[in-house]
Amino acid sequence: MPTTCEHLDPAGTAETPPARTPEGCEECLADGGRWVHLRLCTSCGHVGCCDSSPSRHATAHHGSTGHPVVRSFEPGETWRWCYLDRTLAEA
């Protein structure tokens, strides 16, 4: 039975705010850190680094704000992840 998630728009069409720092991870840019891949918070437009990055800023952002969903901020990737339900969705 598939896992359902009330936080993920089933069609992937919910409007996401523009990226606050389209050039990279907001915190890494501020502190000189580095990232592997980027994630975009669909609630506020925060750009954070993934869990393979040293600082894991996207997950930290979820922890401090409770914002449930991120989407990949990598070219050609359309997936979204809900932290609360631990659910992956394709757009």
DSSP file (Angstrom, degrees, kcal/mol; ACC not computed):
  #  RESIDUE AA STRUCTURE BP1 BP2  ACC     N-H-->O    O-->H-N    N-H-->O    O-->H-N    TCO  KAPPA ALPHA  PHI   PSI    X-CA   Y-CA   Z-CA
    1    1 A M              0   0    0      0, 0.0     2,-0.0     0, 0.0     0, 0.0   0.000 360.0 360.0 360.0 127.5    0.0    0.0    0.0
    2    2 A P        -     0   0    0      0, 0.0     2,-0.3     0, 0.0     0, 0.0  -0.307 360.0-114.8 -66.7 146.8    1.5    3.4   -1.0
    3    3 A T        -     0   0    0      2,-0.0     2,-0.3    -2,-0.0    82,-0.0  -0.649  30.7-150.4 -79.3 135.3    2.3    5.9    1.7
    4    4 A T        -     0   0    0     -2,-0.3     2,-0.4    83,-0.0    -1,-0.0  -0.761   9.5-165.9-106.6 156.3    0.3    9.1    1.5
    5    5 A C    >   -     0   0    0     -2,-0.3     3,-0.6     3,-0.2    -2,-0.0  -0.968  17.1-158.3-144.3 122.3    1.3   12.5    2.6
    6    6 A E  T 3  S+     0   0    0     -2,-0.4    -1,-0.1     1,-0.2    -2,-0.0   0.631  92.7  61.4 -74.7 -12.1   -1.0   15.4    3.1
    7    7 A H  T 3  S+     0   0    0      2,-0.1     2,-0.6    61,-0.1    -1,-0.2   0.697  88.0  79.1 -88.3 -20.7    2.0   17.9    2.7
    8    8 A L  S <  S-     0   0    0     -3,-0.6    -3,-0.2    72,-0.1    74,-0.0  -0.797  82.8-127.4 -94.2 123.3    2.9   16.9   -0.8
    9    9 A D    >   -     0   0    0     -2,-0.6     3,-1.3     1,-0.2    -2,-0.1  -0.549  20.4-137.9 -63.6 120.5    0.8   18.4   -3.6
   10   10 A P  T 3  S+     0   0    0      0, 0.0    -1,-0.2     0, 0.0    80,-0.1   0.825 101.5  39.9 -56.9 -33.9   -0.2   15.3   -5.6
   11   11 A A  T 3  S-     0   0    0     -3,-0.0    -2,-0.1     0, 0.0    -3,-0.0   0.561 105.0-126.2 -91.9  -7.8    0.3   17.0   -8.9
   12   12 A G  S <  S+     0   0    0     -3,-1.3    79,-0.1     1,-0.1    77,-0.0   0.763  76.9 119.0  70.9  23.8    3.5   18.8   -7.8
   13   13 A T        +     0   0    0      2,-0.1     3,-0.1     0, 0.0    -1,-0.1   0.468  27.5 124.1-104.8  -2.6    1.9   22.0   -9.0
   14   14 A A  S    S-     0   0    0      1,-0.1     2,-0.3    -5,-0.1    -5,-0.0  -0.339  71.1-107.1 -60.1 138.0    1.8   24.0   -5.7
   15   15 A E        -     0   0    0      1,-0.0    -1,-0.1     0, 0.0    -2,-0.1  -0.496  31.5-152.9 -71.8 130.0    3.6   27.3   -6.2
   16   16 A T        -     0   0    0     -2,-0.3    27,-0.1    -3,-0.1    26,-0.1  -0.857  22.8-111.8-101.3 135.8    7.0   27.5   -4.4
   17   17 A P        -     0   0    0      0, 0.0    28,-0.1     0, 0.0    27,-0.1  -0.260  47.6 -87.4 -59.1 154.5    8.3   30.9   -3.3
   18   18 A P        -     0   0    0      0, 0.0     2,-0.1     0, 0.0     3,-0.0  -0.286  52.9 -90.0 -63.2 150.9   11.4   32.0   -5.3
   19   19 A A        -     0   0    0      1,-0.2    27,-0.2    -3,-0.1    26,-0.1  -0.406  27.7-148.6 -62.3 130.5   14.8   30.9   -4.0
   20   20 A R  S    S+     0   0    0     25,-2.8    -1,-0.2     1,-0.3    26,-0.1   0.842  96.2  21.1 -70.6 -33.3   16.2   33.4   -1.5
   21   21 A T    >   +     0   0    0     24,-0.5     3,-2.1     3,-0.1    -1,-0.3  -0.673  69.4 174.6-133.5  79.4   19.8   32.5   -2.6
   22   22 A P  T 3  S+     0   0    0      0, 0.0    -1,-0.1     0, 0.0     3,-0.1   0.669  75.8  67.4 -62.7 -14.6   19.6   31.0   -6.0
   23   23 A E  T 3  S-     0   0    0      1,-0.2     2,-0.3    -3,-0.1    -3,-0.0   0.580 117.5 -61.0 -82.9  -8.8   23.4   30.9   -6.2
   24   24 A G  S <  S-     0   0    0     -3,-2.1    -1,-0.2    25,-0.0    23,-0.2  -0.972  84.5 -13.8 159.6-171.2   23.7   28.3   -3.4
   25   25 A C     >  -     0   0    0     -2,-0.3     4,-2.7     1,-0.1     5,-0.2  -0.390  54.0-139.2 -62.0 126.6   23.1   27.2    0.2
   26   26 A E  H  > S+     0   0    0     21,-2.8     4,-1.4     1,-0.2    -1,-0.1   0.914  99.6  39.0 -56.1 -49.6   22.1   30.3    2.2
   27   27 A E  H  > S+     0   0    0     20,-0.4     4,-2.3     2,-0.2     6,-0.3   0.897 114.7  52.4 -73.0 -40.0   24.2   29.3    5.3
   28   28 A C  H  >>S+     0   0    0      1,-0.2     4,-1.3     2,-0.2     5,-1.3   0.894 108.8  51.3 -62.9 -39.0   27.2   27.9    3.4
   29   29 A L  H  <5S+     0   0    0     -4,-2.7    -1,-0.2     1,-0.2    -2,-0.2   0.892 112.6  47.0 -62.6 -38.2   27.4   31.2    1.4
   30   30 A A  H  <5S+     0   0    0     -4,-1.4    -2,-0.2    -5,-0.2    -1,-0.2   0.852 123.4  31.0 -72.2 -35.3   27.4   33.2    4.6
   31   31 A D  H  <5S-     0   0    0     -4,-2.3    -1,-0.2    -5,-0.1    -2,-0.2   0.344 109.8-107.7-111.2   8.0   30.0   31.1    6.4
   32   32 A G  T  <5 +     0   0    0     -4,-1.3    -3,-0.2    -5,-0.2    -4,-0.1   0.685  69.0 146.3  78.5  17.8   32.2   29.9    3.6
   33   33 A G      < -     0   0    0     -5,-1.3     2,-0.3    -6,-0.3    -1,-0.1  -0.069  40.3-127.2 -76.4-177.7   31.0   26.3    3.7
   34   34 A R        -     0   0    0     15,-0.0    21,-0.4    -5,-0.0     2,-0.3  -0.921  16.5-157.1-131.8 158.8   30.5   23.9    0.8
   35   35 A W        -     0   0    0     -2,-0.3     3,-0.1     1,-0.1    14,-0.0  -0.902  18.6-156.9-134.2 162.3   27.7   21.8   -0.4
   36   36 A V  S    S-     0   0    0      1,-0.5     2,-0.3    -2,-0.3    -1,-0.1   0.826  82.6  -3.7-100.1 -55.7   27.1   18.7   -2.5
   37   37 A H  S    S-     0   0    0     37,-0.0    13,-2.2    13,-0.0    -1,-0.5  -0.929  71.5-125.1-137.3 160.9   23.5   19.2   -3.7
   38   38 A L  E     -A   49   0A   0     -2,-0.3    35,-2.5    11,-0.2     2,-0.3  -0.819  13.6-163.1-114.6 149.9   20.9   21.8   -2.9
   39   39 A R  E     -AB  48  72A   0      9,-3.0     9,-2.6    -2,-0.3     2,-0.5  -0.970  10.7-145.7-128.1 143.2   17.3   21.6   -1.6
   40   40 A L  E     -AB  47  71A   0     31,-3.1    31,-2.3    -2,-0.3     2,-0.4  -0.948  16.5-130.7-113.8 122.9   14.6   24.4   -1.8
   41   41 A C  E  >  - B   0  70A   0      5,-2.8     4,-1.9    -2,-0.5    29,-0.2  -0.574  11.1-153.2 -70.4 125.3   12.1   24.8    1.0
   42   42 A T  T  4 S+     0   0    0     27,-2.2    -1,-0.1    -2,-0.4    28,-0.1   0.563  89.7  56.1 -80.0  -6.8    8.6   24.9   -0.6
   43   43 A S  T  4 S+     0   0    0     26,-0.5    -1,-0.2   -27,-0.1    27,-0.1   0.858 129.5   0.9 -87.6 -40.0    7.3   27.0    2.3
   44   44 A C  T  4 S-     0   0    0      2,-0.1    -2,-0.2   -27,-0.1   -28,-0.0   0.499  92.5-108.2-132.9  -6.4    9.7   29.9    2.3
   45   45 A G     <  +     0   0    0     -4,-1.9   -25,-2.8     1,-0.3   -24,-0.5   0.589  57.6 159.6  86.2   9.8   12.3   29.6   -0.5
   46   46 A H        -     0   0    0    -27,-0.2    -5,-2.8   -26,-0.1     2,-0.6  -0.473  31.1-147.0 -64.8 133.5   15.2   28.8    1.7
   47   47 A V  E     +A   40   0A   0     -7,-0.2   -21,-2.8    -2,-0.2   -20,-0.4  -0.930  27.2 169.2-104.3 121.5   18.0   27.1   -0.2
   48   48 A G  E     -A   39   0A   0     -9,-2.6    -9,-3.0    -2,-0.6     2,-0.2  -0.882  34.3-103.2-130.0 161.7   19.9   24.6    1.9
   49   49 A C  E     -A   38   0A   0     -2,-0.3     9,-2.5   -11,-0.2    10,-0.5  -0.512  40.9-107.7 -84.8 154.5   22.5   21.9    1.4
   50   50 A C    >   -     0   0    0    -13,-2.2     3,-1.4    -2,-0.2     6,-0.5  -0.056  33.2 -96.5 -75.3 175.5   21.6   18.2    1.4
   51   51 A D  T 3  S+     0   0    0      1,-0.3    -1,-0.1     5,-0.1    -2,-0.0   0.593 122.2  63.1 -72.6 -10.7   22.4   15.5    4.0
   52   52 A S  T 3  S+     0   0    0    -15,-0.1    -1,-0.3     3,-0.0    -2,-0.0   0.559  89.4  88.7 -84.7  -9.8   25.4   14.4    2.0
   53   53 A S  S <  S-     0   0    0     -3,-1.4     3,-0.3   -16,-0.1   -18,-0.1  -0.542  92.8-112.3 -84.3 154.1   26.9   17.9    2.5
   54   54 A P  S    S+     0   0    0      0, 0.0   -19,-0.1     0, 0.0    -1,-0.1   0.846 112.1  34.0 -56.3 -37.4   29.0   18.6    5.6
   55   55 A S  S    S-     0   0    0    -21,-0.4     5,-0.1    -5,-0.1    -4,-0.1   0.631  84.8-148.4-101.0 -13.6   26.5   20.9    7.3
   56   56 A R     >  +     0   0    0     -6,-0.5     4,-1.9    -3,-0.3     5,-0.2   0.891  28.7 169.1  50.5  49.6   23.1   19.5    6.3
   57   57 A H  H  >  +     0   0    0     -7,-0.2     4,-2.3     1,-0.2     5,-0.1   0.790  66.5  59.5 -68.1 -29.3   21.5   22.9    6.3
   58   58 A A  H  > S+     0   0    0     -9,-2.5     4,-2.0     2,-0.2    -1,-0.2   0.945 110.2  42.4 -64.4 -45.7   18.2   21.8    4.5
   59   59 A T  H  > S+     0   0    0    -10,-0.5     4,-2.4     1,-0.2    -2,-0.2   0.886 113.2  53.3 -66.7 -38.3   17.4   19.4    7.3
   60   60 A A  H  X S+     0   0    0     -4,-1.9     4,-2.1     2,-0.2    -1,-0.2   0.888 106.4  53.6 -62.6 -38.5   18.5   21.9    9.9
   61   61 A H  H  X S+     0   0    0     -4,-2.3     4,-2.0     2,-0.2     5,-0.4   0.930 108.6  48.9 -61.5 -45.7   16.1   24.4    8.4
   62   62 A H  H  X S+     0   0    0     -4,-2.0     4,-3.1     1,-0.2    -2,-0.2   0.934 110.6  52.1 -58.2 -45.0   13.3   21.9    8.7
   63   63 A G  H  < S+     0   0    0     -4,-2.4    -1,-0.2     1,-0.2    -2,-0.2   0.851 115.0  40.2 -61.4 -36.2   14.3   21.3   12.3
   64   64 A S  H  < S+     0   0    0     -4,-2.1    -1,-0.2    -5,-0.1    -2,-0.2   0.735 129.9  26.1 -87.1 -22.2   14.2   24.9   13.2
   65   65 A T  H  < S-     0   0    0     -4,-2.0    -3,-0.2    -5,-0.2    -2,-0.2   0.695  88.7-131.7-111.8 -26.2   11.1   26.0   11.3
   66   66 A G     <  +     0   0    0     -4,-3.1    -4,-0.2    -5,-0.4    -3,-0.1   0.486  47.8 157.9  80.6   2.5    9.0   22.8   10.9
   67   67 A H        -     0   0    0     -6,-0.4    -1,-0.3     1,-0.1    -2,-0.1  -0.471  29.2-156.3 -61.8 124.4    8.6   23.5    7.2
   68   68 A P        +     0   0    0      0, 0.0    15,-3.0     0, 0.0     2,-0.4   0.794  57.3  54.3 -82.2 -29.8    7.7   20.0    5.9
   69   69 A V  E     + C   0  82A   0     13,-0.2   -27,-2.2    14,-0.1   -26,-0.5  -0.881  47.2 174.8-122.2 137.2    8.7   19.9    2.2
   70   70 A V  E     -BC  41  81A   0     11,-2.2    11,-2.9    -2,-0.4     2,-0.3  -0.907  14.2-153.8-122.5 158.2   11.8   20.5    0.2
   71   71 A R  E     -BC  40  80A   0    -31,-2.3   -31,-3.1    -2,-0.3     9,-0.2  -0.925  34.7 -89.6-124.6 157.9   12.3   19.9   -3.5
   72   72 A S  E     -B   39   0A   0      7,-2.1   -33,-0.2    -2,-0.3     5,-0.0  -0.398  27.1-162.0 -62.5 140.2   15.5   19.3   -5.3
   73   73 A F        +     0   0    0    -35,-2.5   -34,-0.2    -2,-0.1    -1,-0.1  -0.088  56.2 112.2-112.4  31.2   17.2   22.5   -6.4
   74   74 A E  S >  S-     0   0    0    -36,-0.2     3,-1.9     3,-0.1    -2,-0.1  -0.845  79.7 -96.8-104.3 140.5   19.3   20.6   -9.0
   75   75 A P  T 3  S+     0   0    0      0, 0.0     3,-0.1     0, 0.0    -2,-0.1  -0.293 107.5  11.8 -56.4 133.5   18.9   21.1  -12.7
   76   76 A G  T 3  S+     0   0    0      1,-0.2     2,-0.4     2,-0.0    -3,-0.0   0.361  99.7 113.8  82.8  -5.0   16.7   18.3  -14.2
   77   77 A E    <   +     0   0    0     -3,-1.9    -1,-0.2     1,-0.1    -3,-0.1  -0.846  33.3 172.3-102.9 136.9   15.5   16.9  -10.9
   78   78 A T        +     0   0    0     -2,-0.4    13,-0.4    -3,-0.1    -1,-0.1   0.338  34.4 122.4-123.2   4.4   11.8   17.2  -10.0
   79   79 A W        -     0   0    0     11,-0.2    -7,-2.1    12,-0.1     2,-0.3  -0.266  41.3-157.3 -74.2 158.3   11.4   15.2   -6.8
   80   80 A R  E     -CD  71  89A   0      9,-2.9     9,-2.6    -9,-0.2     2,-0.4  -0.950   2.2-153.0-131.2 152.1   10.1   16.5   -3.5
   81   81 A W  E     -CD  70  88A   0    -11,-2.9   -11,-2.2    -2,-0.3     2,-0.6  -0.992   5.3-151.4-131.4 131.9   10.6   15.2    0.0
   82   82 A C  E  >> -CD  69  87A   0      5,-2.6     5,-1.2    -2,-0.4     4,-1.1  -0.914   3.7-165.1-101.8 117.4    8.4   15.5    3.1
   83   83 A Y  T  45S+     0   0    0    -15,-3.0    -1,-0.2    -2,-0.6   -14,-0.1   0.869  86.7  54.0 -66.3 -37.7   10.4   15.4    6.3
   84   84 A L  T  45S+     0   0    0    -16,-0.4    -1,-0.2     1,-0.2   -15,-0.1   0.918 122.8  25.0 -67.3 -44.4    7.3   14.8    8.5
   85   85 A D  T  45S-     0   0    0    -17,-0.1    -1,-0.2     2,-0.1    -2,-0.2   0.431  98.7-129.0-100.6  -0.8    6.1   11.7    6.7
   86   86 A R  T  <5 +     0   0    0     -4,-1.1     2,-0.4     1,-0.2    -3,-0.2   0.939  58.1 149.6  51.1  52.2    9.4   10.7    5.2
   87   87 A T  E   < -D   82   0A   0     -5,-1.2    -5,-2.6     2,-0.0     2,-0.4  -0.949  38.7-151.7-124.0 136.1    7.8   10.5    1.8
   88   88 A L  E     -D   81   0A   0     -2,-0.4     2,-0.4    -7,-0.2    -7,-0.2  -0.846  16.6-177.8-104.3 140.1    9.3   11.1   -1.7
   89   89 A A  E     -D   80   0A   0     -9,-2.6    -9,-2.9    -2,-0.4     2,-0.4  -0.998  19.2-139.3-138.5 144.1    7.2   12.3   -4.6
   90   90 A E              0   0    0     -2,-0.4   -11,-0.2   -11,-0.2   -13,-0.0  -0.792 360.0 360.0 -96.8 144.4    7.9   13.0   -8.2
   91   91 A A              0   0    0    -13,-0.4    -1,-0.1    -2,-0.4   -12,-0.1   0.488 360.0 360.0 -76.6 360.0    6.4   16.0   -9.9
